[in-house]
Amino acid sequence: MNILFVGDIVGRPGRNAVKALLPDIIRENNVDFTIANGENLASGIGMTYEKYREMTEVGIDYFTTGNHIWAKKEFWPYLDDTAINVIRPANVDPTLPGRGSVIIEVKEKKLQLINLIGQAFMHDVGTNYFDAIDEILKNSEADIRIVDFHAEATSEKAILAYYLDGKISGLIGTHTHVQTADERILPNGTAFQSDVGMTGPINSSLGAKLEPYFGAARYGQAAKYEVASGPVTFNSTLLTFDGNKVTDINRIHQIFNN
């Protein structure tokens, strides 16, 4: 089995890159299931049903998210709809809509997809992720378990990955929008990469136009997030399985001239 994880898709440029590149990547790598972080789908912040459908129609099977999934309240009701293939971090206020994990059948295997959010530099968005993942795994009957850990600090991601080594199939980091070159299989068999990166404009800061942020960074001025334009980096990671065991983890990086 081959599972592809696509980095945070940022706005229209990111969606255009997915539409142009993903079908060929799926075919060339014999991908059986495609996951993507979708919290930046709509104008770079949040998700809408229209943008969700646009991406599922070209090959995204399931979406994970993060702190920006709450940006567009019109999408909140969809998070409770089990027919919508989107999960949100498990370790948030339980009164918020949505679910933090799901089990999907892929090629006669039970694939459990789990979403967690970090605490370092995340402004108290999430609760204790150790408690959340322990509770999820306690009753898990899945064959394969993949965690999207949406977190800022690579150190925090590594700590959780090693804690879960041997308990899950893979932990892929999201949120920083910077693809890391540390993909590896840990001693007890769990595949790990600190951050899969983004699918968004290269000449940007996290996919956003740079000019408004010069003043914000230098003088503390308010800056509105606007999606940048120009060439797009398509970042993704491919997990290869033999039965229930990960045998390989590889980055896939392409440039799309939007």
N, C-alpha and C positions, 0 to 999 in steps of 0.2 A: 504494500500500500504506500502511496505517496501523498503527503499532505502538504499543501502550500499555505504559508502565512504571509499575507500582504501587509506591508507597513501602512500606518495611518494615512488614509486617503484624504487629501486636502483640497476641498472645493472643486470647482469646475475643471481646473487644469489636471488635478489628480484623477478625477473621474474620466476625463478624456484619455489620459494615459492608460487607465485600466481597460477602457473599451478598445483601445488600439492594440495593446500588448498582451493582455491576459489570455485571450483565446489561444494564441500561438504558444504561449508559455505552458498552458495546460496540456496542449497536444504534444509538444516537444518533450515534456517531462513526465508524460503519462500520469498526470495529477488526478487523484480520485476524489479529493475533497479540498475546497478552498475556503480559508478563513481570512477575514480582513478586519482591522480595527477601523470602525466607521464613525467615530465621534466627531470627525472634522469634515464630514461629507458635504454639508450644506453651508456654503459661504465660509468654510473654514472652522465653524464652531457649531456643533450640534448636527442633528439628523432630521430629515423630513421623510415622509412616506414616499414621496415622488422620487427623491434621490436614492432611497433604499431600493425601490423597484428598478431604477435605472442600472444599479450595480448587480442585482441578482439576475437580471436578464442576460448579463454577459459572463456569468460564471462564478460570482461570489456565492458560496453556499451558506455561510453563517458569519455574523458580525459580533465581534467583541467591541467594547467601548471604554469609557473612562470618565474623567471629571466633567468633560464638556457635553456629555449626553443629556444633561439637565438644561442646556441652553435654550432649547425650543420646546416650550410646554405643550405645544400641539402634538408632539410626538409621544408624550408620556403615556397616553392610553394604549398605544401600540406595544409598549414594553410589557404589558400584562397579557397581550394576545399571544397565545402559544403558536399561532399560525405564522407569526412574524419571527424570523430567524435572527433575533438580536438579544444579547444578554448584556447586563450591566454589572459593575463590580459587586461581588457578594458581600464584601465587608463595608457596607454603608448603612445608613439609617434604614431599618427594616420596614418602616412605614412608606418608604419611597417605592414607586412602581417598579415592576420587573423582577427578574430572577438572575442569580449570580452563576448558575451552572445549568447545563442541559446535557442529556444523553441522546446521541443521534446514532442510528444504525448506518454503517458504511461498510459495504462489502462483507456483510454478515458479522461485522465486529461492532461492539458497543463502544462508541467514541464519546468520552465525556469532555466537554469544553467548559473551562472554568475561568472566570474573570475576577481578578483582585486588583486593588488599588493600594499604592504605597502610602507611607506616612511622612517620610522625610521631605521637607520643602513643599508639601502638598496642602498646606493651610487647613489641616484638620478635616479633610474631606472624608477619610476612611477611618474605620475602627480597626481593632487588632486583626491583622490578616492571618496570623498563626492560628488563632482560635477559629477563624472562619474556615480555613482550609482543613484543619483537623476535623471539624464537624462534617464538612462535605465528604471527606475521604472515609470517615468512619463507616458510612453505610453504602459506599460506592461499590457497584458490581460491574463497573466498566472494564473493558479489555485494554483500552488506550485512554490516557488522561493527559490533556494538554491545558496548560495554564497560560493565560495572557496576564502578565503582571505589569500593570500600568503605573509606572513609578519613575521618579526623577533621578534617584541616585543609583549608579551602577553597583555600588557597594551593597545597598539594600537588596538589590535583585540577586546578587551572588549569594548573599546570606540565605535568602529564602530558597534559592535553587539547590544549594547544598543540603539544606534542611529537608528538602523534599526528594533528594536524590534516592532513586530506587522505589519511591512511592508513586511517582508520576512518570509519564513518558517524556514530556518536554515542558520547559518553561521558557517562553519567549517574552522578552520585555518590549514594552511600547511606551509612548509619551514623549521622549526626548526628540523624536524626529531625526535622529542621527544614527545611521547604521553602524553598529560596532563589529569589529573584526575578531571577536572572541568566541565564535561559535565552536562548540565542542560537546563531546559526550562525557559526562561526569563519571567518576569511578564505579558507581552502582547502576549506571545505564541510562540516566536521565539526560536528554539533550538540552543544552542551554545556550542562549545568546542574550546578552544584556539588552540590546535593542535592535529590533528588526529594521528600524529607520522609518522613513515616510515615503509616500507616493505623492509628491507635490513639487512646486517650483524650486529649482536649485538656488537661484539668486534671490535669497529671502532669509528671513529669520523665522524658523518653524513654519515656513510656507507663506508668511505674511510679507507685505511690502515693507522695505527697509526704512524709507524716508521718515514715516511718522515715529519710528522708534529711535532715531538719532536723538531727537529732543527728549524723548522719554528716558532714554538711558543716561543722557548727559545732565539734564536739568530736572528730571522727575515730572515732566509734563505728561498729561493724559494723552493716550494714543489709541485710536480705533483700529481694531484688527481688520485689515483688508487683504484678501488673497493676492499674492504676487502673480506675475505673468512670466512668460518665457519658457525655456527648456525645463522639462520635468524629470526628476529622478524617480524611477520605479524601483523600490526596494522590497524584497521579499526573501523568505527563507523556506527551503524545501526540506521536509523531514521524510526520510525513507525508512520503511518498516519491513522487517521479516517476521511475519506473525505479529506478536504483540511487542516485539523488541525494536527499538530504534537502532538502525545500523549506520546511518549517515545523516549529517546535517550540513546543508550548503546554502550559502547566500546566492541570490540571483539579483543582479543589478543591471538595469538598462536605462538609457536616456531616450526620452521622447521629446521631439521638437514640436511643442504645442502650437 
